[in-house]
Amino acid sequence: MPQLPELVQALLNPKAYPETPPQGIELVQTQMSFIFLTDDYVYKVKKPVNLGYLDYTTLDKRHFYCQREVELNRRLCPDAYLGVVPISRDKGNISIEGQDEVIEYAVKMRRLPQQAMMDGLLANNQVSPQMVTNVAEKLVEFHQRAETNANISAFGDLDAITKNTEENFSQTVEYIGRTISQAKYRRIKDYTDSFIEKKTPL
């Protein structure tokens, strides 16, 4: 396993956090972020990557996109997204919300109960039709109020959707047998193709 960056190693130390030192830190990695889970909060640090469709290669860019993430996601989850916090270095020590040289930024979120996550609820057969309806109605209301224009609408037209889904499937083929079975891949692709075909008139 590659050695973790200095910043990540430092943030695995409970003393780096402004709240009462948590019992332990859980690290989750995605393609774009390092995510640190404490007892009560979640801190997301963007990786300095350029993936073509996003560019986090400078501190200023990461700060900007942290701010945008909070701004956009607060529309649906105002109680979960608490803000953007600086990560500082003071005499060699790295800490969150310090007062010295800022070396990074993190999105700070309230940690939600694990038992309330959808994957766990589904696994335990605890998702009711009414819960799904409630989520759908909230999303409908959100999209009805969302700002739009011709440029934004273009991302949702049939050609754009088809191009994106086909690209996803072509990029996933090489992972069949490793992260997804042939049967699941086929089922998802067939469903997607059928959905697009049926909804084309819309």
C-alpha positions as CSV (number, residue, x, y, z in Angstrom):
1,M,0.0,0.0,0.0
2,P,1.4,3.5,-0.9
3,Q,2.4,5.7,2.0
4,L,-0.3,8.2,2.9
5,P,0.5,11.9,2.4
6,E,1.8,13.8,5.5
7,L,-1.5,15.7,5.8
8,V,-3.5,12.5,5.9
9,Q,-1.3,10.9,8.4
10,A,-1.6,14.0,10.6
11,L,-5.4,14.0,10.4
12,L,-5.5,10.4,11.6
13,N,-4.4,11.8,15.0
14,P,-7.4,12.7,17.2
15,K,-5.4,15.7,18.6
16,A,-5.6,17.4,15.2
17,Y,-9.3,18.1,15.7
18,P,-10.9,21.2,17.4
19,E,-13.7,19.2,19.1
20,T,-13.2,16.9,22.0
21,P,-10.7,14.3,20.7
22,P,-12.7,11.5,19.2
23,Q,-12.1,7.9,20.1
24,G,-10.7,7.2,16.7
25,I,-10.6,8.4,13.1
26,E,-12.0,6.4,10.2
27,L,-10.5,7.2,6.8
28,V,-12.4,6.7,3.6
29,Q,-10.9,7.4,0.2
30,T,-12.6,8.3,-3.1
31,Q,-11.1,9.1,-6.4
32,M,-11.3,12.8,-5.5
33,S,-11.2,13.1,-1.7
34,F,-9.9,11.9,1.6
35,I,-12.8,11.7,4.1
36,F,-12.2,11.6,7.8
37,L,-15.0,10.4,10.1
38,T,-14.9,11.3,13.7
39,D,-17.5,10.5,16.4
40,D,-19.8,13.5,15.5
41,Y,-18.4,15.1,12.3
42,V,-17.1,14.3,8.8
43,Y,-14.2,16.3,7.2
44,K,-13.7,16.0,3.5
45,V,-10.4,17.0,2.0
46,K,-10.1,17.3,-1.8
47,K,-7.2,15.5,-3.4
48,P,-4.9,17.7,-5.7
49,V,-6.0,15.9,-8.8
50,N,-7.0,16.9,-12.4
51,L,-9.5,14.5,-13.9
52,G,-10.3,16.6,-16.9
53,Y,-13.9,17.3,-15.8
54,L,-12.6,18.8,-12.6
55,D,-9.3,20.4,-11.5
56,Y,-8.3,20.5,-7.8
57,T,-4.6,21.0,-8.5
58,T,-4.1,24.3,-6.5
59,L,-5.1,25.3,-3.0
60,D,-7.2,28.2,-4.3
61,K,-9.1,25.8,-6.5
62,R,-9.7,23.3,-3.7
63,H,-10.9,26.2,-1.4
64,F,-13.3,27.4,-4.1
65,Y,-14.8,24.0,-4.8
66,C,-15.1,23.3,-1.0
67,Q,-17.2,26.5,-0.8
68,R,-19.3,25.6,-3.8
69,E,-19.9,22.1,-2.4
70,V,-21.3,23.5,0.8
71,E,-23.3,26.2,-1.0
72,L,-24.9,23.7,-3.4
73,N,-25.5,20.9,-1.0
74,R,-27.0,23.1,1.7
75,R,-30.0,23.5,-0.6
76,L,-31.0,19.9,0.3
77,C,-29.1,19.2,3.5
78,P,-28.8,22.5,5.4
79,D,-28.3,20.8,8.7
80,A,-25.6,18.5,7.5
81,Y,-23.2,20.9,5.7
82,L,-21.6,23.0,8.4
83,G,-19.1,25.0,6.4
84,V,-15.5,25.1,5.1
85,V,-12.7,24.9,7.7
86,P,-9.0,25.7,7.3
87,I,-6.3,23.1,8.0
88,S,-3.2,24.8,9.4
89,R,0.5,24.1,10.2
90,D,2.0,25.5,13.4
91,K,5.6,24.6,14.2
92,G,5.3,21.4,12.3
93,N,1.9,20.4,13.8
94,I,-1.1,20.1,11.5
95,S,-4.5,20.8,12.9
96,I,-8.0,21.7,11.8
97,E,-9.3,25.2,12.4
98,G,-5.8,26.4,13.6
99,Q,-4.8,30.0,13.4
100,D,-1.5,29.7,11.6
101,E,-0.4,29.0,8.0
102,V,-3.3,27.5,6.0
103,I,-2.1,24.5,4.0
104,E,-5.5,23.0,3.1
105,Y,-9.2,23.2,3.4
106,A,-11.9,20.7,4.4
107,V,-15.7,20.6,4.1
108,K,-17.1,20.0,7.6
109,M,-20.3,18.0,7.9
110,R,-22.4,16.6,10.6
111,R,-22.0,12.8,10.8
112,L,-25.3,11.1,10.2
113,P,-26.3,7.9,12.1
114,Q,-24.9,4.9,10.2
115,Q,-28.0,2.9,10.9
116,A,-30.1,5.5,9.0
117,M,-28.1,5.1,5.8
118,M,-30.0,3.8,2.8
119,D,-27.7,0.8,2.1
120,G,-28.2,-0.5,5.7
121,L,-32.0,0.1,5.6
122,L,-32.3,-1.7,2.3
123,A,-30.2,-4.6,3.6
124,N,-32.6,-4.9,6.6
125,N,-35.7,-4.5,4.4
126,Q,-36.6,-1.3,6.3
127,V,-37.3,0.9,3.3
128,S,-41.0,1.5,2.8
129,P,-42.8,2.7,-0.4
130,Q,-43.7,5.8,1.5
131,M,-40.0,6.6,2.3
132,V,-39.2,6.4,-1.4
133,T,-42.2,8.6,-2.3
134,N,-41.0,11.2,0.3
135,V,-37.6,11.3,-1.3
136,A,-39.0,11.5,-4.8
137,E,-41.4,14.3,-3.9
138,K,-38.5,16.3,-2.3
139,L,-36.4,15.9,-5.4
140,V,-39.3,16.9,-7.7
141,E,-39.8,20.1,-5.7
142,F,-36.1,20.8,-5.8
143,H,-35.8,20.4,-9.5
144,Q,-38.9,22.5,-10.1
145,R,-37.3,25.4,-8.2
146,A,-33.8,25.0,-9.7
147,E,-32.4,27.7,-11.9
148,T,-32.3,26.7,-15.5
149,N,-31.4,28.0,-19.0
150,A,-30.6,26.6,-22.4
151,N,-27.0,25.8,-21.5
152,I,-28.1,23.9,-18.3
153,S,-30.9,22.1,-20.1
154,A,-28.5,20.8,-22.7
155,F,-26.9,18.5,-20.1
156,G,-30.2,16.8,-19.7
157,D,-31.1,16.2,-23.4
158,L,-31.2,12.7,-24.9
159,D,-27.9,13.0,-26.7
160,A,-26.0,14.1,-23.6
161,I,-27.6,11.4,-21.4
162,T,-27.0,8.7,-23.9
163,K,-23.3,9.8,-24.4
164,N,-22.7,9.8,-20.7
165,T,-24.3,6.4,-20.0
166,E,-22.5,4.8,-22.9
167,E,-19.2,6.2,-21.7
168,N,-19.8,4.9,-18.2
169,F,-20.5,1.4,-19.5
170,S,-17.5,1.4,-21.9
171,Q,-15.2,2.4,-19.0
172,T,-16.7,-0.2,-16.7
173,V,-16.2,-3.2,-19.1
174,E,-12.6,-3.9,-17.9
175,Y,-13.8,-4.2,-14.3
176,I,-16.3,-7.0,-15.0
177,G,-15.3,-9.9,-12.8
178,R,-13.4,-7.6,-10.4
179,T,-15.8,-5.0,-9.0
180,I,-19.0,-6.0,-10.8
181,S,-20.2,-9.4,-12.1
182,Q,-21.1,-10.0,-15.8
183,A,-24.8,-10.6,-14.8
184,K,-25.1,-7.3,-12.8
185,Y,-23.3,-5.3,-15.6
186,R,-25.7,-6.8,-18.2
187,R,-28.8,-6.1,-16.0
188,I,-27.8,-2.5,-15.4
189,K,-26.9,-1.8,-19.0
190,D,-30.1,-3.5,-20.3
191,Y,-32.2,-1.5,-17.9
192,T,-30.5,1.7,-18.9
193,D,-30.9,1.1,-22.6
194,S,-34.5,0.2,-22.2
195,F,-35.2,3.2,-20.0
196,I,-33.7,5.6,-22.6
197,E,-35.6,3.9,-25.4
198,K,-38.9,4.2,-23.6
199,K,-38.4,7.8,-22.5
200,T,-37.1,9.1,-25.8
201,P,-40.5,10.7,-26.6
202,L,-40.1,12.9,-23.5
